[in-house]
Amino acid sequence: MSSTDQRDVAVIGAGIIGVMSAWRLAKQGHRVTVYDQWNTPNDRGASAGESRIFRTVYKEGTEYVPLLQKSLPLWEELQSAQDMTILQMCGGLTIGHPDHPDTRAVIDCAESEGLSHEILDHAQMAQRYPQFGLDKDEIGVYDPAAGIFRPELAVLAAREESKQLGATYRAYSRVLNIRDAAGRVAVDTGQDALHYDKVVLATGPWAAELAGLDPELIKAQQLAAGWFPAKNVAQHQPENMPISIRRHPDAGFSCFPILDGMAVKILPHHLRWPHLESPENLPRFVEADVVQATERAVARLMPGLDPTAIRVSTWTEGFTPDGVPLVGPSPANDNVILAVGMSGQGFKFAPMIGSIIADFVSTNASADAIDIMSTRRFEKE
């Protein structure tokens, strides 16, 4: 990129989407400044919680598969550059009745996209993966191109790689406002007001504050997970246990193999994720009924775990009405690029979100952008 093509870009929000955008923007030669109201990594937004899932056979829709496939080599590039283990490929399972919509969607995705997968019946699951308790009529759908992230390390690695490429970070700098400034965009903080050619909003559950969107479009929700001690630690480590998504009449959850040396993380899906008036109001105390319901699910479906939550953690994420991210130029200002409303999906394909953002900054278009993420899809006619 020539110096005349380089742009001054502010990235607001330094979670995984923000730091990935900074990395890909800096890689394209732009001058990047990243703002966050806290430090980065931190445990206040959506990039916390010790672990995240990567999977390629995707129940949410085949439209995402190219992003996932293109993200994997970028994750590998980042790991190599920073000499960190961010993503450990351990395979993944979707477990449930063959007629459950999510089980069916995973099989349909794998078959329509020609993705490698296995369908394991009850007996095969019991022999190969005794960590999971299945009813006689349930199956497991195995995705070999799946794994487990260490999210805080991923944020750290992308931050460091972007800094090595010239990005600067302004920690503890809350952005109060963004506004048009004679064809540029002014970013106001309590300390100063600086002008940029483009601004990227990667503000996660705080999106409604600056994006100029209807507040109903992105709502912050509270997620809470519990950690359960394994009776056989080696059996529940990534070398021997895939990540999994469980669908059962009694419960639904994501399950993560051991990363802390003793306990499996369970993120329940069958319990309501409460809406928050503001991410600032995230409760750090998880009510006993939520913990007990998760413990009952573990007792019913995870025979290798002690059904006692020895640790509970909570964090927040921003969700759109349709559960699909908003990625692309803001309807209100083409110089503002949105990467918000990840709806619990964004981590796994964050490198490609960053690349799409960088393309929009550089050329106002991206061949990798997918229509379902359009920032204009909620506009009233």
DAKAZI-V284360 format. One record per residue. N is the residue number from 1. RES is the residue in one small letter. PSI is psi in degrees with one decimal (* if undefined). NEAR is the number of other C-alpha atoms within 10 Angstrom. D_FIRST is the distance of its C-alpha to the first C-alpha in whole Angstrom. Layout:
n=N res=RES psi=PSI near=NEAR d_first=D_FIRST
n=N res=RES psi=PSI near=NEAR d_first=D_FIRST
//
This chain:
n=1 res=m psi=131.1 near=10 d_first=0
n=2 res=s psi=162.0 near=7 d_first=4
n=3 res=s psi=-28.1 near=8 d_first=7
n=4 res=t psi=-19.9 near=6 d_first=8
n=5 res=d psi=-12.0 near=11 d_first=6
n=6 res=q psi=142.0 near=18 d_first=7
n=7 res=r psi=151.2 near=18 d_first=10
n=8 res=d psi=119.5 near=16 d_first=14
n=9 res=v psi=130.6 near=26 d_first=15
n=10 res=a psi=132.9 near=28 d_first=18
n=11 res=v psi=122.1 near=26 d_first=20
n=12 res=i psi=114.7 near=28 d_first=23
n=13 res=g psi=122.4 near=26 d_first=25
n=14 res=a psi=36.5 near=33 d_first=25
n=15 res=g psi=-164.8 near=31 d_first=27
n=16 res=i psi=-37.6 near=32 d_first=25
n=17 res=i psi=-40.5 near=32 d_first=23
n=18 res=g psi=-46.5 near=30 d_first=22
n=19 res=v psi=-32.5 near=33 d_first=21
n=20 res=m psi=-39.9 near=31 d_first=19
n=21 res=s psi=-42.3 near=32 d_first=17
n=22 res=a psi=-42.3 near=37 d_first=16
n=23 res=w psi=-50.1 near=30 d_first=15
n=24 res=r psi=-34.4 near=24 d_first=13
n=25 res=l psi=-46.7 near=28 d_first=11
n=26 res=a psi=-35.6 near=24 d_first=11
n=27 res=k psi=-33.3 near=19 d_first=10
n=28 res=q psi=0.4 near=19 d_first=7
n=29 res=g psi=6.8 near=21 d_first=6
n=30 res=h psi=156.4 near=25 d_first=9
n=31 res=r psi=114.2 near=20 d_first=12
n=32 res=v psi=132.1 near=27 d_first=15
n=33 res=t psi=127.6 near=20 d_first=18
n=34 res=v psi=127.9 near=25 d_first=21
n=35 res=y psi=141.4 near=27 d_first=24
n=36 res=d psi=145.0 near=22 d_first=27
n=37 res=q psi=-15.4 near=16 d_first=31
n=38 res=w psi=-162.1 near=17 d_first=32
n=39 res=n psi=-179.8 near=16 d_first=30
n=40 res=t psi=131.2 near=23 d_first=28
n=41 res=p psi=161.7 near=22 d_first=30
n=42 res=n psi=175.0 near=15 d_first=33
n=43 res=d psi=21.9 near=18 d_first=36
n=44 res=r psi=-15.3 near=20 d_first=36
n=45 res=g psi=-146.9 near=26 d_first=33
n=46 res=a psi=-1.1 near=27 d_first=33
n=47 res=s psi=35.3 near=29 d_first=31
n=48 res=a psi=-178.7 near=22 d_first=35
n=49 res=g psi=11.5 near=21 d_first=38
n=50 res=e psi=-36.3 near=17 d_first=37
n=51 res=s psi=152.7 near=21 d_first=36
n=52 res=r psi=163.5 near=22 d_first=34
n=53 res=i psi=137.0 near=23 d_first=34
n=54 res=f psi=133.2 near=26 d_first=32
n=55 res=r psi=154.5 near=24 d_first=33
n=56 res=t psi=-39.1 near=27 d_first=32
n=57 res=v psi=110.6 near=33 d_first=36
n=58 res=y psi=114.3 near=21 d_first=35
n=59 res=k psi=-22.0 near=19 d_first=38
n=60 res=e psi=-15.3 near=15 d_first=36
n=61 res=g psi=147.3 near=12 d_first=35
n=62 res=t psi=-19.0 near=18 d_first=33
n=63 res=e psi=-27.4 near=13 d_first=30
n=64 res=y psi=-17.7 near=16 d_first=29
n=65 res=v psi=-44.8 near=20 d_first=29
n=66 res=p psi=-38.0 near=15 d_first=26
n=67 res=l psi=-42.1 near=21 d_first=24
n=68 res=l psi=-43.9 near=21 d_first=27
n=69 res=q psi=-37.2 near=16 d_first=26
n=70 res=k psi=-22.1 near=14 d_first=22
n=71 res=s psi=-34.1 near=21 d_first=23
n=72 res=l psi=-49.8 near=21 d_first=25
n=73 res=p psi=-27.4 near=12 d_first=23
n=74 res=l psi=-39.1 near=16 d_first=20
n=75 res=w psi=-42.8 near=21 d_first=23
n=76 res=e psi=-38.8 near=14 d_first=24
n=77 res=e psi=-44.7 near=12 d_first=21
n=78 res=l psi=-42.7 near=22 d_first=21
n=79 res=q psi=-44.3 near=19 d_first=25
n=80 res=s psi=-43.8 near=12 d_first=24
n=81 res=a psi=-37.7 near=13 d_first=22
n=82 res=q psi=-0.3 near=15 d_first=24
n=83 res=d psi=49.4 near=10 d_first=27
n=84 res=m psi=145.8 near=15 d_first=29
n=85 res=t psi=102.9 near=16 d_first=31
n=86 res=i psi=-42.6 near=23 d_first=29
n=87 res=l psi=120.9 near=23 d_first=31
n=88 res=q psi=115.6 near=15 d_first=34
n=89 res=m psi=120.5 near=19 d_first=34
n=90 res=c psi=5.2 near=20 d_first=38
n=91 res=g psi=165.5 near=23 d_first=39
n=92 res=g psi=152.1 near=28 d_first=40
n=93 res=l psi=141.4 near=29 d_first=43
n=94 res=t psi=123.0 near=26 d_first=44
n=95 res=i psi=128.2 near=26 d_first=47
n=96 res=g psi=-173.7 near=24 d_first=50
n=97 res=h psi=143.8 near=21 d_first=52
n=98 res=p psi=-25.4 near=18 d_first=51
n=99 res=d psi=-2.3 near=10 d_first=51
n=100 res=h psi=139.4 near=14 d_first=49
n=101 res=p psi=-37.8 near=13 d_first=47
n=102 res=d psi=-39.0 near=20 d_first=44
n=103 res=t psi=-45.8 near=23 d_first=45
n=104 res=r psi=-40.1 near=16 d_first=46
n=105 res=a psi=-38.5 near=19 d_first=42
n=106 res=v psi=-45.6 near=23 d_first=41
n=107 res=i psi=-44.5 near=23 d_first=43
n=108 res=d psi=-40.5 near=17 d_first=42
n=109 res=c psi=-48.0 near=20 d_first=38
n=110 res=a psi=-43.0 near=21 d_first=38
n=111 res=e psi=-42.5 near=13 d_first=41
n=112 res=s psi=-31.4 near=9 d_first=38
n=113 res=e psi=0.5 near=12 d_first=35
n=114 res=g psi=36.1 near=10 d_first=37
n=115 res=l psi=141.4 near=16 d_first=36
n=116 res=s psi=133.5 near=13 d_first=38
n=117 res=h psi=163.2 near=19 d_first=41
n=118 res=e psi=143.8 near=14 d_first=45
n=119 res=i psi=116.3 near=16 d_first=47
n=120 res=l psi=128.6 near=18 d_first=50
n=121 res=d psi=-177.8 near=16 d_first=53
n=122 res=h psi=-46.2 near=15 d_first=55
n=123 res=a psi=-41.9 near=14 d_first=57
n=124 res=q psi=-39.7 near=13 d_first=54
n=125 res=m psi=-42.5 near=20 d_first=52
n=126 res=a psi=-36.0 near=14 d_first=55
n=127 res=q psi=-42.1 near=9 d_first=55
n=128 res=r psi=-38.2 near=12 d_first=51
n=129 res=y psi=71.8 near=18 d_first=50
n=130 res=p psi=-6.2 near=16 d_first=53
n=131 res=q psi=-21.7 near=21 d_first=51
n=132 res=f psi=134.8 near=21 d_first=51
n=133 res=g psi=119.6 near=19 d_first=55
n=134 res=l psi=146.7 near=24 d_first=55
n=135 res=d psi=162.9 near=11 d_first=57
n=136 res=k psi=-29.4 near=10 d_first=59
n=137 res=d psi=12.0 near=10 d_first=57
n=138 res=e psi=161.2 near=21 d_first=54
n=139 res=i psi=167.3 near=22 d_first=51
n=140 res=g psi=132.9 near=26 d_first=48
n=141 res=v psi=115.9 near=25 d_first=45
n=142 res=y psi=128.7 near=23 d_first=43
n=143 res=d psi=108.7 near=27 d_first=39
n=144 res=p psi=-21.9 near=19 d_first=38
n=145 res=a psi=58.1 near=19 d_first=34
n=146 res=a psi=160.6 near=24 d_first=35
n=147 res=g psi=-170.1 near=24 d_first=35
n=148 res=i psi=131.0 near=26 d_first=35
n=149 res=f psi=154.5 near=22 d_first=32
n=150 res=r psi=95.5 near=20 d_first=33
n=151 res=p psi=-39.9 near=24 d_first=31
n=152 res=e psi=-38.6 near=21 d_first=31
n=153 res=l psi=-35.4 near=20 d_first=30
n=154 res=a psi=-44.0 near=26 d_first=27
n=155 res=v psi=-44.5 near=24 d_first=26
n=156 res=l psi=-44.5 near=21 d_first=26
n=157 res=a psi=-45.8 near=25 d_first=24
n=158 res=a psi=-36.2 near=28 d_first=21
n=159 res=r psi=-50.0 near=26 d_first=22
n=160 res=e psi=-39.6 near=18 d_first=22
n=161 res=e psi=-40.1 near=23 d_first=19
n=162 res=s psi=-37.5 near=24 d_first=17
n=163 res=k psi=-39.5 near=19 d_first=18
n=164 res=q psi=-24.2 near=13 d_first=18
n=165 res=l psi=4.6 near=19 d_first=14
n=166 res=g psi=-5.5 near=18 d_first=15
n=167 res=a psi=146.5 near=25 d_first=16
n=168 res=t psi=151.3 near=18 d_first=19
n=169 res=y psi=134.9 near=22 d_first=22
n=170 res=r psi=90.3 near=16 d_first=25
n=171 res=a psi=155.4 near=15 d_first=28
n=172 res=y psi=39.6 near=12 d_first=31
n=173 res=s psi=88.2 near=19 d_first=30
n=174 res=r psi=128.0 near=17 d_first=31
n=175 res=v psi=124.9 near=20 d_first=29
n=176 res=l psi=-27.3 near=13 d_first=32
n=177 res=n psi=149.6 near=14 d_first=30
n=178 res=i psi=143.8 near=20 d_first=27
n=179 res=r psi=153.5 near=14 d_first=28
n=180 res=d psi=139.6 near=14 d_first=26
n=181 res=a psi=79.4 near=12 d_first=25
n=182 res=a psi=51.5 near=8 d_first=25
n=183 res=g psi=-6.0 near=13 d_first=22
n=184 res=r psi=-172.3 near=16 d_first=21
n=185 res=v psi=126.0 near=22 d_first=22
n=186 res=a psi=137.1 near=21 d_first=24
n=187 res=v psi=114.7 near=21 d_first=25
n=188 res=d psi=128.4 near=17 d_first=29
n=189 res=t psi=-179.7 near=16 d_first=30
n=190 res=g psi=-12.5 near=10 d_first=34
n=191 res=q psi=-35.5 near=9 d_first=32
n=192 res=d psi=179.8 near=10 d_first=30
n=193 res=a psi=114.8 near=14 d_first=28
n=194 res=l psi=151.0 near=12 d_first=24
n=195 res=h psi=141.6 near=20 d_first=22
n=196 res=y psi=156.3 near=20 d_first=18
n=197 res=d psi=-39.9 near=18 d_first=16
n=198 res=k psi=150.1 near=24 d_first=17
n=199 res=v psi=132.4 near=28 d_first=19
n=200 res=v psi=123.8 near=27 d_first=20
n=201 res=l psi=110.6 near=30 d_first=23
n=202 res=a psi=54.5 near=30 d_first=24
n=203 res=t psi=11.0 near=27 d_first=28
n=204 res=g psi=-131.3 near=31 d_first=30
n=205 res=p psi=-9.5 near=27 d_first=33
n=206 res=w psi=9.9 near=23 d_first=33
n=207 res=a psi=-37.8 near=26 d_first=31
n=208 res=a psi=-19.4 near=21 d_first=33
n=209 res=e psi=-32.6 near=14 d_first=33
n=210 res=l psi=-15.0 near=15 d_first=30
n=211 res=a psi=-13.4 near=25 d_first=29
n=212 res=g psi=19.4 near=13 d_first=31
n=213 res=l psi=161.5 near=17 d_first=33
n=214 res=d psi=127.1 near=10 d_first=36
n=215 res=p psi=-21.6 near=11 d_first=38
n=216 res=e psi=-13.6 near=11 d_first=39
n=217 res=l psi=-31.9 near=16 d_first=36
n=218 res=i psi=113.2 near=26 d_first=35
n=219 res=k psi=135.1 near=24 d_first=38
n=220 res=a psi=136.4 near=30 d_first=38
n=221 res=q psi=154.2 near=21 d_first=40
n=222 res=q psi=129.7 near=22 d_first=42
n=223 res=l psi=145.1 near=23 d_first=41
n=224 res=a psi=133.0 near=24 d_first=44
n=225 res=a psi=155.5 near=24 d_first=44
n=226 res=g psi=153.0 near=23 d_first=47
n=227 res=w psi=131.6 near=26 d_first=47
n=228 res=f psi=127.8 near=25 d_first=50
n=229 res=p psi=138.2 near=21 d_first=52
n=230 res=a psi=139.3 near=23 d_first=52
n=231 res=k psi=-32.2 near=14 d_first=55
n=232 res=n psi=100.0 near=12 d_first=54
n=233 res=v psi=-46.0 near=17 d_first=50
n=234 res=a psi=-37.8 near=15 d_first=49
n=235 res=q psi=-23.2 near=17 d_first=50
n=236 res=h psi=13.5 near=26 d_first=47
n=237 res=q psi=161.5 near=22 d_first=44
n=238 res=p psi=-26.8 near=19 d_first=41
n=239 res=e psi=-24.2 near=14 d_first=42
n=240 res=n psi=-6.8 near=15 d_first=45
n=241 res=m psi=122.0 near=23 d_first=45
n=242 res=p psi=161.5 near=26 d_first=42
n=243 res=i psi=159.4 near=28 d_first=40
n=244 res=s psi=153.9 near=26 d_first=42
n=245 res=i psi=121.6 near=24 d_first=43
n=246 res=r psi=131.9 near=23 d_first=46
n=247 res=r psi=117.5 near=21 d_first=48
n=248 res=h psi=150.0 near=17 d_first=52
n=249 res=p psi=-27.7 near=9 d_first=55
n=250 res=d psi=-22.1 near=10 d_first=55
n=251 res=a psi=160.4 near=18 d_first=52
n=252 res=g psi=138.7 near=21 d_first=48
n=253 res=f psi=162.8 near=21 d_first=45
n=254 res=s psi=144.6 near=19 d_first=42
n=255 res=c psi=132.0 near=27 d_first=43
n=256 res=f psi=128.5 near=28 d_first=41
n=257 res=p psi=167.4 near=28 d_first=43
n=258 res=i psi=128.4 near=25 d_first=44
n=259 res=l psi=-20.2 near=17 d_first=41
n=260 res=d psi=5.2 near=11 d_first=43
n=261 res=g psi=-5.8 near=13 d_first=46
n=262 res=m psi=-23.5 near=17 d_first=48
n=263 res=a psi=145.1 near=24 d_first=48
n=264 res=v psi=134.3 near=24 d_first=46
n=265 res=k psi=134.2 near=25 d_first=44
n=266 res=i psi=122.3 near=25 d_first=45
n=267 res=l psi=105.5 near=22 d_first=43
n=268 res=p psi=140.8 near=26 d_first=46
n=269 res=h psi=-20.2 near=18 d_first=45
n=270 res=h psi=-6.9 near=16 d_first=49
n=271 res=l psi=148.3 near=15 d_first=49
n=272 res=r psi=133.9 near=11 d_first=48
n=273 res=w psi=106.6 near=14 d_first=44
n=274 res=p psi=141.7 near=13 d_first=46
n=275 res=h psi=145.4 near=17 d_first=44
n=276 res=l psi=136.2 near=18 d_first=43
n=277 res=e psi=-34.0 near=11 d_first=43
n=278 res=s psi=145.7 near=15 d_first=40
n=279 res=p psi=-23.7 near=22 d_first=38
n=280 res=e psi=-21.5 near=13 d_first=40
n=281 res=n psi=19.8 near=11 d_first=43
n=282 res=l psi=118.3 near=20 d_first=42
n=283 res=p psi=135.5 near=13 d_first=46
n=284 res=r psi=-14.0 near=12 d_first=46
n=285 res=f psi=126.8 near=10 d_first=49
n=286 res=v psi=127.9 near=16 d_first=50
n=287 res=e psi=149.4 near=10 d_first=53
n=288 res=a psi=-33.9 near=9 d_first=55
n=289 res=d psi=-31.8 near=9 d_first=56
n=290 res=v psi=-44.3 near=15 d_first=52
n=291 res=v psi=-44.3 near=18 d_first=52
n=292 res=q psi=-39.4 near=14 d_first=56
n=293 res=a psi=-37.9 near=15 d_first=54
n=294 res=t psi=-39.9 near=29 d_first=52
n=295 res=e psi=-38.9 near=21 d_first=54
n=296 res=r psi=-38.9 near=15 d_first=56
n=297 res=a psi=-41.6 near=19 d_first=54
n=298 res=v psi=-44.3 near=26 d_first=53
n=299 res=a psi=-35.6 near=16 d_first=57
n=300 res=r psi=-34.8 near=15 d_first=57
n=301 res=l psi=-6.9 near=20 d_first=54
n=302 res=m psi=82.8 near=21 d_first=53
n=303 res=p psi=-19.9 near=16 d_first=56
n=304 res=g psi=3.8 near=21 d_first=54
n=305 res=l psi=147.6 near=22 d_first=54
n=306 res=d psi=124.2 near=18 d_first=56
n=307 res=p psi=47.4 near=21 d_first=56
n=308 res=t psi=118.3 near=17 d_first=55
n=309 res=a psi=110.0 near=21 d_first=52
n=310 res=i psi=-10.9 near=11 d_first=52
n=311 res=r psi=142.7 near=13 d_first=49
n=312 res=v psi=138.5 near=18 d_first=47
n=313 res=s psi=150.7 near=18 d_first=44
n=314 res=t psi=146.0 near=21 d_first=42
n=315 res=w psi=-176.8 near=20 d_first=39
n=316 res=t psi=155.6 near=31 d_first=37
n=317 res=e psi=155.4 near=26 d_first=35
n=318 res=g psi=128.1 near=28 d_first=34
n=319 res=f psi=136.2 near=26 d_first=35
n=320 res=t psi=165.0 near=17 d_first=35
n=321 res=p psi=-32.7 near=13 d_first=38
n=322 res=d psi=4.3 near=11 d_first=37
n=323 res=g psi=15.1 near=16 d_first=35
n=324 res=v psi=137.2 near=19 d_first=32
n=325 res=p psi=161.3 near=25 d_first=29
n=326 res=l psi=114.6 near=25 d_first=27
n=327 res=v psi=117.5 near=27 d_first=23
n=328 res=g psi=-177.0 near=29 d_first=21
n=329 res=p psi=141.6 near=24 d_first=21
n=330 res=s psi=138.6 near=21 d_first=25
n=331 res=p psi=-23.2 near=18 d_first=27
n=332 res=a psi=-23.4 near=11 d_first=28
n=333 res=n psi=114.5 near=16 d_first=24
n=334 res=d psi=-17.9 near=16 d_first=21
n=335 res=n psi=-2.6 near=22 d_first=19
n=336 res=v psi=122.1 near=27 d_first=21
n=337 res=i psi=126.5 near=26 d_first=20
n=338 res=l psi=138.1 near=24 d_first=23
n=339 res=a psi=73.1 near=30 d_first=23
n=340 res=v psi=172.7 near=30 d_first=27
n=341 res=g psi=43.4 near=31 d_first=30
n=342 res=m psi=-20.9 near=25 d_first=30
n=343 res=s psi=35.1 near=24 d_first=34
n=344 res=g psi=3.7 near=18 d_first=34
n=345 res=q psi=-24.6 near=18 d_first=31
n=346 res=g psi=-26.9 near=21 d_first=28
n=347 res=f psi=-46.0 near=22 d_first=28
n=348 res=k psi=-34.1 near=26 d_first=28
n=349 res=f psi=26.8 near=25 d_first=25
n=350 res=a psi=-38.8 near=24 d_first=23
n=351 res=p psi=-36.7 near=28 d_first=20
n=352 res=m psi=-31.3 near=26 d_first=20
n=353 res=i psi=-45.1 near=27 d_first=20
n=354 res=g psi=-40.2 near=25 d_first=17
n=355 res=s psi=-40.2 near=24 d_first=15
n=356 res=i psi=-43.4 near=26 d_first=17
n=357 res=i psi=-45.9 near=31 d_first=16
n=358 res=a psi=-37.9 near=28 d_first=12
n=359 res=d psi=-44.3 near=20 d_first=12
n=360 res=f psi=-38.6 near=22 d_first=15
n=361 res=v psi=-41.5 near=28 d_first=13
n=362 res=s psi=-41.5 near=19 d_first=9
n=363 res=t psi=1.8 near=9 d_first=12
n=364 res=n psi=17.5 near=15 d_first=15
n=365 res=a psi=160.6 near=15 d_first=16
n=366 res=s psi=125.9 near=16 d_first=16
n=367 res=a psi=-18.3 near=8 d_first=18
n=368 res=d psi=-8.8 near=15 d_first=20
n=369 res=a psi=143.3 near=19 d_first=21
n=370 res=i psi=142.1 near=15 d_first=25
n=371 res=d psi=-34.4 near=11 d_first=27
n=372 res=i psi=-16.5 near=15 d_first=30
n=373 res=m psi=8.1 near=17 d_first=27
n=374 res=s psi=136.8 near=18 d_first=27
n=375 res=t psi=-6.0 near=20 d_first=27
n=376 res=r psi=3.7 near=16 d_first=30
n=377 res=r psi=-17.7 near=11 d_first=32
n=378 res=f psi=4.5 near=13 d_first=35
n=379 res=e psi=138.0 near=9 d_first=35
n=380 res=k psi=135.0 near=5 d_first=38
n=381 res=e psi=* near=3 d_first=39
//
